[in-house]
Amino acid sequence: MIILLAVVTSNFFPRIYATKRFNGTEIYLIEKTNGKGPVVLFFNGGFGTRGGAKKILLDYSNHFNTTIASFKYRQSSFGGGELIDAVNAFEYFNRQNRSVIFVGKSHGGYLSLMAGTIVNCTAIVDFSGPTDLLTMEDFSLKHLYVPLVFSPLVKMTADECKGIPSQTPICYKEKSPVYRASEMKCPVMIIHGVNDDVVPYSQSVKMADALNESGKQFQFITTNSTHFDVDFDPYSWEFACEFISGFGVPCEAEVS
């Protein structure tokens, strides 16, 4: 039974996804528009595994009739090598003169915001991404299950920064979107639930305030969702789709 499951799983994704490589970054896409038109690029939460990157396309595919894509980002610190992969994924489509909209949740939301301070994407939809790694330390210490969720990322970040946030704050500020809001190059929609107990709602409040102070184009949507269901809430997608559709990309809030 275990062997059969492994065979089915390994053969499933290649039948659905095309795989491209650009500057060492592995990109997965479902090409719905014959290599033309806009692309919705998804940033998966958790770690940047192949399975996670492909699963997020399954989760969100029915919202869009345009080309959708994701990518495998390397295991690194927050905003480390993974950010190179994010930029590479954008550049793959940008060089085809295609507009690119970022959609990310949790760690993916964080990474999409970081990428948006580097490249001129069309827009960003961030579901509950952490934005201030300095204050996430205090939250994590009070909620001891959180470091277990992010422990490899946290460890790699601490190694790269040579300490925890309270010890080497400058390094963590450089890796935090909230302190780079003035560099944001893309219109942003932030969607966050007040009942989130993994990434606190205050993280998005800080990002919205920073974008506002920097005069950037953004919208901030509050829901009653938890961290795990915010991106499956039709209410969230109603706003996300209205925002995305404003950039010429049709989006369906409710899917079968």
C-alpha angles and dihedrals in degrees: 000000000000092000092050092051091052091052094048092048095047092050097044105073100045091060091059108030133060113216122214131178125212124176090338096311119122112223127190123200145173103212108211100160105048095257095308137101132026126338128213107213115200126209110202123218125240112024127351098249124152091244093050093047092050095043092057088060089055091049095052105023097101092059091069140050092191129083113293127196144173135181143214109247119201122253105262143127120295105291093002126110090339089069090058089056091049091053091046092052090051093047092051090065097030090061087058088057091246123144114238128209118195121218119181140161129206107327086007090054090051092050093047090054092048091050089049090064089059109036134041100244120172095242144328131228110195118192109198099320121169110248106174114049091184094065093037087070092063091045092050092052090054093046104044096187091066097071088053090059094049100025099125091047092046093049094048090048092049090049092050094044092042093233146018120293096269090053100046106019097162092064092050092047089056088054095048121091092209091067091047097050092117088062095053110129100182136063108255137210115193119197118186136161122228089219094060110130097175102054108019119237088235089071090068093042088058092049093049091050091049093049090048093050089050093051094242126155110255146138126210119206122190121202136175091241130124123234092265101049104034093098093048095052113110087212090060092047092048089065095036092053093047089052095046093044088057087070094055097265113122112225131183116215096196118046132183 
